Amino acid sequence: MKPINVELTMGHDIGVSASYYRLKYSYGERSIGKLILAIPLLTISSGSDIIKAKLLDRDNAIQKMKEKYGQLLSAFCSILFFYSI
């Protein structure tokens, strides 16, 4: 990114250059094009979306643990049954 774009993005005063500075709005230009493409990556989604995603991940992890626990319990019971005979 050009230094002048960095200064403007940070809200710094660029002096008299601001009078002559023109943003270009096409996607091919470096000044605004890359910022427009980065908007979805920089946008903070609502907190509920993030919480829902984390809860879904946690639910999936819990489900996998339950399945593993069931397998281990089944194996343990079969071992106990085998040695009790």
JOWO-V960005 format. One record per residue. PHI is phi in degrees with one decimal (none if undefined). OMEGA is omega in radians with two decimals (NA if undefined). BURIAL is 1 if it has 9 or more other C-alpha atoms within 8 Angstrom, else 0. Layout:
phi->(PHI PHI)
omega->(OMEGA OMEGA)
burial->(BURIAL BURIAL)
//
This chain:
phi->(none -69.9 -55.9 -65.5 -67.5 -63.3 -60.4 -67.1 -62.9 -81.7 85.1 -79.9 -78.4 -107.7 71.9 -67.7 -61.8 -62.8 -68.2 -105.3 -81.7 -127.3 -75.6 -104.5 -101.8 -85.7 -68.9 -78.5 -79.1 -72.9 -64.8 -103.1 -57.4 -70.3 -67.1 -64.8 -68.2 -87.7 -54.7 -62.7 -75.2 -96.7 -76.6 -86.8 -74.8 -62.6 -60.1 -66.3 -64.1 -66.2 -64.3 -61.4 -64.5 -66.6 -65.3 -63.8 -61.4 -65.5 -61.5 -63.8 -64.5 -64.1 -62.1 -64.3 -65.3 -63.2 -63.2 -64.6 -61.5 -61.3 -63.5 -65.9 -63.6 -63.2 -64.5 -63.5 -64.2 -67.0 -66.5 -62.5 -63.9 -63.0 -82.2 -83.6 -78.3)
omega->(-3.14 -3.13 -3.12 3.10 3.10 3.14 -3.14 3.14 3.14 3.10 3.14 3.08 3.13 3.06 -3.07 3.12 -3.14 3.14 -3.06 -3.06 3.11 3.06 3.08 -3.00 3.12 -3.10 -3.12 -3.11 -3.11 -2.98 -3.04 -3.09 -3.12 3.09 3.13 3.13 -3.10 -3.07 3.14 -3.14 -3.09 -3.10 3.10 -3.14 -3.12 -3.10 -3.11 3.11 -3.14 3.14 3.12 3.13 3.12 3.11 3.11 3.08 -3.14 3.10 3.11 3.12 3.12 3.13 3.11 3.11 3.11 3.12 3.13 3.11 3.12 3.11 -3.14 3.12 3.11 3.11 3.14 3.13 3.13 3.08 3.11 3.12 -3.13 -3.10 3.13 -3.12 NA)
burial->(0 0 0 0 1 1 1 1 0 0 0 0 0 1 0 0 0 0 0 0 0 0 0 0 0 0 1 0 1 0 1 1 1 1 0 0 0 0 0 0 0 0 0 0 0 0 0 0 0 1 0 0 0 0 0 0 0 0 0 0 0 0 0 0 0 0 0 0 0 0 0 0 0 0 0 0 0 0 0 0 0 0 0 0 0)
//
